[in-house]
Amino acid sequence: MTKHIFVTGGVVSSLGKGLTSASIGLLLEQRGLSVRMQKLDPYINVDPGTMSPYQHGEVYVLDDGSETDLDLGHYERFTNSPLTKHSNYTTGKIYQSVIAKERRGEYLGKTVQVIPHITNEIKHAIRSLASKDVDVVITELGGTVGDIEGQPFLEAIRQIPLDVGKEDCLFIHLTLVPYLKAARELKTKPSQHSVGLLRQIGIQPDILIVRTERSLGQDNIEKIALFCNVETKAVIEEVDKEFSIYEVPEGLVEHNLDQLIVDKLNIDADPLDMSDWSATMQRLRNPQHEVIIAVVGKYIEHRDAYKSIYEALDHAGISNSTRVVFRRIEAEELEQQGPEIMLSGVDGVLVPGGFGMRGIEGKVQAIEYARQCEIPFFGICLGMQCAVIEFARNVLGLEDANSSEFNADTQNPVICLLEEQKEVTNMGASMRLGAQPCMLEPGSRADASYGVSDVSERHRHRYEFNPEYRDQLADAGMVATGTSPDGQLVEIVEVPGHPWFLAVQFHPEFKSKPSAAHPLFQSFVEAALQHRKQRVQMPVR
Ligand code: GLN
């Protein structure tokens, strides 16, 4: 019988519910349990694929091509739970399904209503992850209790214990206890109100996880327990982690959260084994070296826009015993100030994915600088497309080389839409999405980094390397070292004469974990470290 854990949040958003849910998943897996993770997002968009990164940060892509909330990235980095389109539901997706059923006449003439039709659809989405091989499904509800659009979701999770049995469900509520400087006090009232709201709906939380700047102290814990009707031992403090998000699980273990969950759900679990995680943390805390990596992008001031890129660089740092320091560079600013100023002293340059024209010329300049100054360069998706544009312009001498995304009239569309994509107009349907196989050229840097000849990587883009330019570019020194199995689509390019210049059409950052860095990120940071050593030996005068 699969058990259910529901994670809700109150007081404010951005409390780190995703990280806490992912950490709970990790703890349960380290107790030998089989876990599935799920996020319910109450907004109306069918998926976050059409949203700007300013809204909800990066769009995280799964193997099956689902475009999902970035919290699913945390789930994959912390747990081994396989994620699919059933791992992320929005209000839009739920309604889309209900409306389609109504149009097909499946409701047999009934009035279709929020209760029971929408709530049944939500319950069905949650229960779809339960099976005889799954011990626990962890469902995180986005937003905060009290949000109007979250109500049907809360009502649905309220009903689940009635369907599957109270003893198989656990409600965990995450709140904030703010510290008021003027009063020099931690304030528990907002948490009391938030739990009050939940109880009005009919949900009594079993465990409270309390985010706080400073330790709560026994008095506050007892006060929260009393007013929120929760056992004292079930009030768990989660003090802010300044150093790394990967410290969160250890903090929860210190407060015995894993044992509390196992006891409350009455699960037969192994003793906790955090040895692998602790070894990773040990490496993270004791770096032997440091490198500076410039990330040249368009949404630099918005930290979450390139979330998985920064995480993957950190993982590569862990595997190279190296602290990776980020220099986050706005591409438009680089265009104005010049690469010499903005990239001086960096050990590697990474240009991530993106859409639209803004900042393109700055990215191209950054790539030219990295190529000419022999600084390791890693291009991802749009970053690869810019690398091809740069090479075509500055090495092949095709001055107007561009992507047809940015200049539809260019004489040299080195990046373009392939014929079959031109007809598609629905924004949600026109992209190449999800895992695709890629064959690596023997002897290439990509082949050496991966150590295998065929790989699978996740995509999210419309435009492609134009095969008409492949030979010209190769003759000039930019070679395709990864292609689709039929050899038609170029997935990886390299400049073999350069210390490390590699760019990929896919998104390797989605397949990196703290304990298993992605091979390309690992190799890139290793090259950056080499560059650093040479740079320090030969200081620029
Ligand atoms: N805008 C480019 C395309 O659609 C690149 C997309 C990306 O970087 N994810 O092909």
Residues whose N, C-alpha, C, O or C-beta is under 5 A from the ligand:
A	BS01	LIG	G353 G354 F355 G356 I380 C381 L382 R460 H461 R462 Y463
